Amino acid sequence: DQSLFARYVRLGVPPIQLDAQGRARSAMADLYRWRYANLRDLPSVSSEPRFNLGVPGFAYPFQLVDVLDPQGVGESVPMPHYIQNLSEAEFVVATFMYMRLCGIPASKISIITTYNGQKDLITDVVAQRCGWNPLFGSPAKIATTDKFQGQQNDYILLSLVRTKSVGHVRDVRRLVVSVSRARLGLYVFCKKSLFEDCVELKPTFSQLVTKPSKLHLLPKERAPITRKVTDSIPADRVQIVKGLVEMGQLVAEMTAQAEAERSEGYADEPDAPPDAIMPEAPHDEIE
């Protein structure tokens, strides 16, 4: 099980390793910096404003979100090697909807996961919950980690699916690909107690668990924002989401408010005069 790159190295072809990155915030690059011998940040990481601003609607630019299934089901296998996790899929899609309500463009958000079954399930949930609604639309991409390799986006929602065993994300190459796709925001949905104790994943998860495992949200904040990622946030502005049910309730409330505001906007538009709607046809001239 060797990549083409590994085969070339084994055959004596001189390799050139990545030693600088300009894709992500410096703190997010730390999640995979340990995998490289000497990975530094390009000057743009500290100079470009986008890397210094916070994520609209979120207190943290990256978090591990501990997903507890309200039904106690966790992962399921409807057919061999086809692994799904409905609670995690619903939580991820609800977070996407929340991001859209905060004004983040759908084109800036991608959802990735480590299993084809989960990718298909998330696609179905998006189609049912929000794909048809112009308030939300669909993410730029819903894909497996392997298929998303070489791609990136500003915001990544990552679903790790498993609740019984770590699975193939134990391969650190797949882990590094998973956490290195985001530029500005990364939210990892998983069963915390399962993944944080995995020895192979420790260099990354030891950093993720330093932040709260419940989403810390700013529901009143709308893009674009001027808040810097280093700014302190008053506690009364932060809403801590305890789980999927509470996230669903928050999104429902925000959706109802957005729909009401949109209806009021339509109602405030002045009615067009009758002639502007259907102008009277000119009379034929009779000589």
Secondary structure, DSSP 4 states (H G I P E B T S, - for coil): ---HHHHHHHTTPPP----EE-SS-HHHHHHHHTTSSS-EE-THHHHSHHHHB--TTBSSSEEEEE---TTS---EEEETTEEE-HHHHHHHHHHHHHHHHTT--GGGEEEEES-HHHHHHHHHHHHHHTTT-TTT---SEEEEHHHHTT--EEEEEEE---SSS-GGGGSHHHHHHHHTSEEEEEEEEE-HHHHTT-GGGHHHHHHHTTS-SSEEE-TT--SS---BTTS---GGG-EEE-SHHHHHHHHHHHHHHHHHHHHHHHHHSPPPPHHHHSPPPPPPP--
